[in-house]
Amino acid sequence: MPAASTAEIVVEVQNLEKHFGAFKAVAGVSFAVRRGEIFGFLGPNGAGKSTTIRMLCGLLAPTAGSGRVAGFDIVRETEQIKTRIGYMSQKFSLYDELTVEENIDFYSGIYRLPREKKAARKDWVLTMAGLQAHRRTRTSTLSGGWKQRLALGCAVLHEPPILFLDEPTSGVDPISRRQFWDLIYTLSGQGVTVFVTTHYMEESEYCDRLGIVYRGELIASGTPRALKTEHMAEAVLELDCAQPNEAMAVLERLPEVKEVAVFGKGLHVVAADPAAAEPAIRAALAAGGFRLDRLERIVPTLEDVFVSLIEARDRTAGAQQEFSR
Amino acid sequence: MWERILTILRKEFRSVLRDPRMRLVILGLPVIQTLIFGYAVTLDVRHVRLAVVDHDGTPASRALVARFTGSAYFDALTHTQDDDAARRLVDSADASAILQINAGYEQNLRGGRTVPVQLLVDGADSNTARFVVNYAAQITAAANTEFVLEQVQRRTGRSVTTGRADLQPRAWFNADLESRNFYVPGIIAMLIMLVSLMLTSMAIVREKEAGTIEQIMVTPIRPVEFILGKCAPFAVIGFVNTAMVSAVALLWFHIPFRGSFALLLGGVALFLLSTLGIGLFISTVSRTQQQAMMTTFFFFFPAMLFSGFIFPIANMPVGFQWLSLVDPLRYMLVIIRGVFLKGVGFDVLWTQFAALLALGLGVMGFAVTRFHKTL
């Protein structure tokens, strides 16, 4: 974590845990988010992302650990937190049977917006979501992108300084996703802190800082750039060759190669020592009769980092399991 | 506080009234149910279908048969000489009873002997069978009395007068002993309970299923605001239903209404406190609408059976009588029947009101403490 920024920390947790019976959905995570930052929580389904976000919003009580959101304790002061946050769950959670306008009115009533502010905020949401022409449309008939922007609008009606978004763009087309991120940037530019979970690699690149979660644990965190350069000890080589699937089997047997993965049309090879690996790969492919079109060292993508971190984690977990037997 | 309650209330009315199924549950169902129950739920036994097997065929035997079929209680389904044919009619439930008179009935009667006349009753429905036996015994007793007087007159040659006690029954509150007058007010109470239980439990569980409750729980709303906003529309619907179903009872079935409508509404208000509380409680223990529906019926049927709606509480084993003390329907039935049929006032019914209030506060209080803003 770069120490350069001195901005105020608005979300922080220490050793947060949540167990459901014997299952540890969140197994001790600690992190801090600074004001105005877009902090992404990246991980596969079931990694504990939603559980973490729900604990931060006061929807779930943690099993252990502590945390503060906007300066309030996430166990004892949940109601104070709730006036200062906006939340969007991964499932669309506005009322389908109400119209666009009625949904907005409902939340401005629940948040008790002052009377003089209600109309202005409603106009803002309608404009922001591009729904001016559809204010009397039943919400159930809106497309996914519109629903999602309306949900975001309702979540920020009361202008919360912190916004929690739980997989906000799942099931939405790429154009709507891009528009949605433009909205997030706008909010972030206005000083809103955004905590977003995702399992889309390309989406995580939009974040200022990322935490990678896996099996309830935070296995790495940092800016996307830092993760790609610092958290990957090995080098990544990209190659294009004939019959990549068969070539992969050959390359996996090389002692210089740690991992091989299909990536697009080609292959990504992870190697501790690229200088030694490169000639070995060329020799092995030539010997096997595979035509090699391109072989070069690349800056790893987030997906490479992610896969490599997860596999490293699985190896140590597996070793521990064997040891404990 | 009021703004949030009103916001939820307004939304709840919109949601419920926009759902065609819900509109039917609220507006159509209670009226239709009352009409159906009003006709179907009756314990009056009239027009018992009787198979007559008269092997005697004399004026005396025909006179006895005429006494049966001439009454409002029995209709002659068939006259036959065939015992097996009559038995088959009972087997197929076409006839409820067989009246069998053996050959020599008149001769034996005139000879001064006691003659057996057989009444075979389909005892599968014990309640109806008991009525049939009682009616038949009354008819036979009347016939015997007349026969005795006739015989005495014939032998002595002059008419005889005997002293006798004449029982003068008079049924208060329900002069014609119409069971409908007793059951229809009960149906009103039962329907209010069913509709308010279902609407409350379903309305909250539907929000759980749709995920909308999660979005509400992250707002600073207080549980009591949410609950009041949720329950108030269903209380209003409960009152509307009371008025609608009472109208059907009065205008269609001509059930007497002798008490005060205001008192009835007061009773309904306290009754709704309990049923809404139970509905709320069911919603806290159910995750899906199916579960809520199952739990509602799991509560509803015992509540109906223990309430005295059909079976008098005094006839139940003592354990069940105690159990019926926590059944809000029990108290509501006393109130609604008292107001409709007896025209009694608060001076008589205040114990029922007190019990409903205590029960309602207890149930509602418990449900509110069970309701958390966490998932």
Interface residues (C-beta under 8 A of the other chain):
Chain A: R54 C57 G58 L59 L60 A61 T78 E79 K82 T83 I85 Y87 S89 K91 F92 S93 L94 Y95 D96 E97 L98 E102 D105 F106 Y107 G109 I110 Y111 R112 C154 A155
Chain B: E3 R4 L6 T7 I8 K11 R14 S15 R18 D19 A210 G211 T212 E214 Q215 I216 M217 V218 T219 P220 I221 K373 T374 L375
